[in-house]
C-alpha cells in the first residue's frame, strides 16, 4: 500500500497548484490506483489546508495509547506457550495477569499463532501386535461381562471366550482425550499436531 504521508504531500501539492478536491481525488486514483486516499480524506485535508494548517503530519488521536501489547507481555506469553502449547487463553490470562483480549491479540497478531486440534492418525500395527490386542480385548471383555453378570445375580451360560454373544468391546476405540483437550497453539508455518491412536 502506498504511504499515506506521501499521498498527503501530493494532496498539498495539488492544493498549492490551485486544483480542487475532486480533481485531486481523480489524480490520486490515477497515480495510486486502489491504494489512493478516499474522497472524504482528501476533502478533509483540503479543508485543513484552507484553514491555514499546512502540515502534512497526521494529528495525534484522542484516547489512551494501548499498553497491553508491549515486548514484556509478548515475552511472558511466549514463555508460557513454550512451556505448554495446550494452555487456553483463560489459563494464560490468569497465569500472566494480562487481560483475556490482550492475550488473544498477542497470540494471533503478535506471535502469529492459531489454535488447532490434533489430527487423528491411526497407528499401523504389525500382525502379531494386532493379534495380541484382539486377544487382550477378548479377555477383558469376557472378564467384564462375567463380573457384571455375577454382580447382578444373573446366570452365566457357558460360552467360549470368543463367543459372538458377548457385547462388542469399546476398548480399541476409547481415547480419553477429547478434541478440545488436544487443541494447542501453533505458528502458521509449523505442521499441524497429530494424535496417534
CORPE-V523782 format. One record per backbone hydrogen bond with DSSP energy under -1.0 kcal/mol. NH is the residue of the N-H (numbers start at 1). CO is the residue of the C=O. If there is no record, write none. Layout:
{{NH	CO} {NH	CO}}
This chain:
{{7	3} {8	4} {9	5} {10	6} {11	7} {12	8} {13	9} {14	10} {15	11} {16	12} {17	13} {18	15} {19	14} {24	20} {25	21} {26	22} {27	23} {28	24} {29	25} {30	26} {31	27} {32	28} {33	29} {35	32} {36	33} {42	38} {43	39} {44	40} {45	41} {46	42} {47	43} {48	44} {49	45} {50	46} {51	47} {52	49} {53	48} {70	68} {74	70} {75	71} {76	72} {77	73} {78	74} {79	75} {80	76} {81	77} {82	78} {83	79} {84	80} {87	84} {92	88} {93	89} {94	90} {95	91} {96	92} {97	93} {98	93} {103	99} {104	100} {105	101} {106	102} {107	103} {108	104} {109	105} {110	105} {111	106} {113	107} {114	186} {116	184} {119	193} {121	195} {130	126} {131	127} {132	128} {133	129} {134	130} {135	131} {136	132} {137	133} {138	134} {139	135} {140	136} {141	137} {142	138} {143	139} {144	140} {145	141} {146	142} {147	143} {148	144} {149	145} {150	146} {151	147} {152	148} {153	150} {154	149} {163	160} {166	163} {173	170} {174	171} {182	178} {184	116} {185	85} {186	114} {188	112} {190	187} {195	119} {197	121}}
